[in-house]
Amino acid sequence: MKKTLLIIIASISIFTNAQIGVNTSSPKSSLDVNGDFGLRKRLYLDNSGKESKGLADQVLVSQGESLPPTWKSLRVPEYEPNKFYLIFNDSFSDNIGLQITSSQVFTNSNLSTDLAENQTLSYLRTKGFYDIKGLSKSFTVNSSESKVYFQFETVVQQNNSNNGSDIKYACGIFVDGLLKSVRINTLFNSASGHTFLTHTQIGGATNLAVGPHKIDVACARYTTNTDITLGIGINSSGSVNINSFMAQSSLKVDVYEIPQNFNTIFD
């Protein structure tokens, strides 16, 4: 039986330094292919003496100069159309709070008008609303269809030694300087010293414009028949039964969107 061995070498250059060039006479690496490269089976990596062929859906990623490449999994979430997904959430706290005296009251001519939806924070500041500074934060909306939820919690306390007064107050949550949530509440009279309550407030906004937004929280008192100081987000002046850590304010922001804009998964 006669066997014929046919070897065809087409534009392959082999140099003594073990560099091989395909369609190039000046290879720049151990194997330099000037043209299309087809791989019919597996690709194995030899990292630190350990051979690895990767797992399903992994991609080859560079680790930088002088380091071997490695297999990585892309964590790309699967989205169903027309469904909202939690895109952003964060929580904040403020440990400064407000001390509001009986002379610092909300002067409203018409409560239903002054505390209407989209009333401006700048206007309400002139009426006696005070910002809780540590809760002024920014967030971003990426899609035109969105729902933003916020939850505000604080402690409201009066510095009565006994037989305090019924003190009314209001707190508002503002997005881009516009009122989106307001709660009016009363700290009721009690013979107990330094009476307080926990104030919890939930609100939301829909379909905000795509881009950055700012959220603020501000509160006011509108009871004048007492010289007692009202502490919001801080223990009221002279109180001894709670401390400022226990009274501090917190704010949680959740942004849900129907995804429309996606950040690239590669840099």
C-alpha positions in Angstrom: 0.0 0.0 0.0 1.4 3.3 -1.0 0.8 6.3 1.3 1.2 9.8 0.2 1.7 12.6 2.7 0.8 16.0 1.3 1.8 19.0 3.2 0.7 22.4 2.0 2.2 25.5 3.5 0.5 28.7 2.4 2.1 32.0 3.6 3.3 30.6 6.9 6.5 32.0 8.3 8.3 30.2 11.1 11.1 31.9 12.9 13.8 30.5 15.3 12.2 32.4 18.2 9.1 30.1 17.9 6.8 32.9 16.5 4.4 31.7 13.8 2.8 34.1 11.3 -0.1 33.3 9.1 -0.3 35.7 6.1 2.4 37.9 7.8 6.1 37.8 7.5 6.6 39.7 10.8 4.6 38.0 13.6 4.2 40.0 16.7 3.2 37.2 19.0 3.7 33.4 19.4 0.9 33.0 16.8 0.0 36.0 14.6 -2.9 35.4 12.2 -3.5 38.1 9.6 -7.0 37.2 8.6 -10.1 35.3 9.9 -9.6 32.8 12.6 -12.1 29.9 12.9 -12.4 27.7 16.0 -14.4 24.5 15.6 -14.1 23.1 19.1 -13.0 24.2 22.6 -10.7 26.9 23.6 -8.6 26.1 26.7 -6.7 28.5 28.9 -3.6 27.6 30.9 -3.7 29.8 33.9 -1.1 29.1 36.6 -0.6 25.6 35.3 -4.4 24.8 35.5 -6.2 24.1 32.2 -9.6 25.7 32.0 -12.2 25.6 29.2 -14.7 27.9 30.8 -18.4 27.3 31.5 -21.5 27.9 29.4 -22.2 31.7 28.7 -18.8 32.8 30.0 -16.6 35.2 28.0 -12.9 35.7 27.8 -11.7 38.7 29.7 -8.3 40.4 29.8 -6.8 40.9 33.2 -4.4 43.5 32.0 -0.8 43.7 30.7 1.4 40.7 31.6 -1.5 38.8 33.1 -3.2 35.8 31.5 -6.9 36.2 30.3 -9.6 34.5 32.3 -13.2 33.3 31.9 -15.9 35.6 33.3 -19.7 35.3 33.6 -21.7 38.3 32.4 -24.4 39.2 35.0 -26.9 40.6 32.6 -30.5 40.5 34.0 -33.4 39.2 31.9 -36.1 41.8 31.5 -39.7 41.2 30.6 -41.4 43.9 28.6 -43.7 46.4 30.2 -42.8 45.3 33.8 -41.4 47.6 36.5 -38.0 46.7 38.0 -36.2 48.1 41.0 -33.4 50.1 39.5 -32.2 52.2 42.4 -32.7 52.2 46.2 -30.9 53.9 49.0 -31.5 55.1 52.5 -30.2 58.2 54.3 -30.2 59.6 57.8 -29.9 63.0 59.5 -28.6 63.5 63.0 -29.0 67.3 63.1 -32.8 67.6 63.2 -35.0 70.7 63.9 -35.7 72.6 67.1 -38.8 74.7 66.4 -40.0 77.2 69.0 -43.5 78.6 69.4 -42.4 81.7 67.5 -41.4 79.7 64.4 -44.8 78.6 63.2 -46.4 77.9 59.9 -48.4 81.0 58.9 -51.0 79.8 56.4 -53.8 81.7 54.9 -55.5 78.6 53.5 -54.1 75.2 54.5 -55.7 73.3 51.6 -54.1 75.7 49.1 -50.7 76.1 50.8 -50.2 72.4 51.2 -51.5 71.3 47.8 -49.6 69.0 45.5 -46.7 70.6 43.7 -46.6 73.6 46.0 -43.0 74.9 46.0 -40.6 74.4 48.8 -39.3 77.9 48.3 -42.8 79.3 49.0 -43.3 77.1 52.1 -40.0 78.1 53.5 -41.3 81.7 53.7 -44.3 80.3 55.6 -42.3 78.5 58.3 -41.2 75.2 56.8 -37.6 74.2 57.8 -35.4 71.7 55.8 -34.0 68.6 57.4 -30.6 69.1 55.8 -29.2 65.6 56.0 -32.2 64.2 53.9 -31.5 66.4 50.9 -30.3 63.9 48.4 -30.1 63.2 44.6 -31.2 60.3 42.5 -31.5 59.5 38.8 -34.4 58.2 36.6 -33.3 56.4 33.4 -36.7 55.6 31.8 -39.7 57.6 30.9 -42.0 55.1 32.7 -41.1 55.1 36.3 -42.4 55.0 39.9 -40.5 56.6 42.7 -41.5 55.7 46.3 -40.1 57.4 49.4 -40.5 56.6 53.1 -39.7 59.1 55.8 -39.5 58.4 59.5 -38.6 60.6 62.4 -39.4 61.3 66.1 -41.3 64.4 67.2 -40.9 65.5 70.8 -41.9 68.4 73.0 -39.7 69.4 76.0 -42.6 69.6 78.5 -41.7 68.6 82.1 -45.4 67.7 82.7 -48.8 68.5 81.2 -47.7 69.3 77.7 -49.8 70.9 75.0 -51.4 69.5 71.8 -49.0 70.6 69.2 -49.9 70.3 65.5 -47.1 70.0 62.9 -46.7 69.0 59.2 -43.9 67.4 57.2 -43.6 67.4 53.4 -41.5 65.5 50.9 -40.4 67.4 47.8 -39.0 66.3 44.5 -37.2 69.0 42.5 -38.7 71.5 45.0 -42.3 70.4 44.5 -44.5 69.0 47.2 -45.2 65.3 46.5 -46.3 64.1 50.0 -47.5 65.8 53.1 -48.7 64.6 56.5 -50.3 66.7 59.2 -50.1 65.2 62.7 -50.6 66.2 66.3 -48.4 65.5 69.3 -51.1 65.2 72.0 -51.1 66.5 75.5 -49.8 64.2 78.2 -48.9 64.4 81.9 -45.7 62.5 81.0 -42.6 64.5 80.7 -40.9 65.0 77.3 -43.7 63.3 75.3 -42.9 62.1 71.8 -44.2 60.1 68.9 -42.8 58.3 65.9 -43.8 60.0 62.6 -43.9 57.7 59.5 -44.7 59.0 56.1 -44.9 57.3 52.7 -45.3 58.9 49.3 -44.5 58.6 45.7 -44.2 60.2 42.2 -44.7 58.7 38.7 -43.1 59.2 35.4 -40.5 61.8 36.4 -38.4 63.2 33.6 -35.4 61.1 32.6 -32.3 62.5 34.3 -31.2 63.6 37.8 -33.6 64.7 40.5 -33.4 66.1 44.0 -35.4 65.1 47.1 -35.9 67.2 50.2 -37.8 66.9 53.5 -39.1 69.9 55.4 -41.4 70.3 58.5 -43.3 73.0 60.3 -45.3 73.5 63.4 -48.5 75.5 63.5 -49.5 75.6 67.1 -48.7 78.8 68.9 -50.4 78.4 72.3 -47.3 77.2 74.1 -43.7 78.2 74.7 -42.6 74.6 74.5 -39.9 73.7 71.9 -40.8 71.0 69.4 -37.9 68.7 68.4 -38.2 67.0 65.0 -35.5 64.4 64.3 -33.7 65.2 67.5 -34.5 65.0 71.2 -36.2 68.3 72.2 -34.1 70.7 74.2 -33.7 69.6 77.8 -35.4 66.2 77.3 -33.9 63.2 79.1 -35.9 60.1 78.1 -34.6 59.7 74.6 -31.3 60.8 72.9 -30.6 62.2 69.5 -29.6 58.8 68.0 -33.1 57.4 68.9 -34.8 60.5 67.4 -32.9 60.9 64.2 -34.7 61.1 60.8 -34.3 58.6 58.0 -35.4 58.6 54.4 -35.6 55.6 51.9 -35.9 56.1 48.2 -36.9 53.4 45.7 -36.9 53.9 41.9 -38.9 51.4 39.8 -38.7 51.6 36.0 -39.7 49.9 32.8 -36.2 49.5 31.4 -35.7 51.5 28.2 -32.1 52.7 28.5 -29.3 50.3 29.2 -25.7 51.0 30.2 -23.1 49.0 28.2 -21.8 46.0 30.0 -18.3 46.8 28.8 -16.1 49.8 29.6 
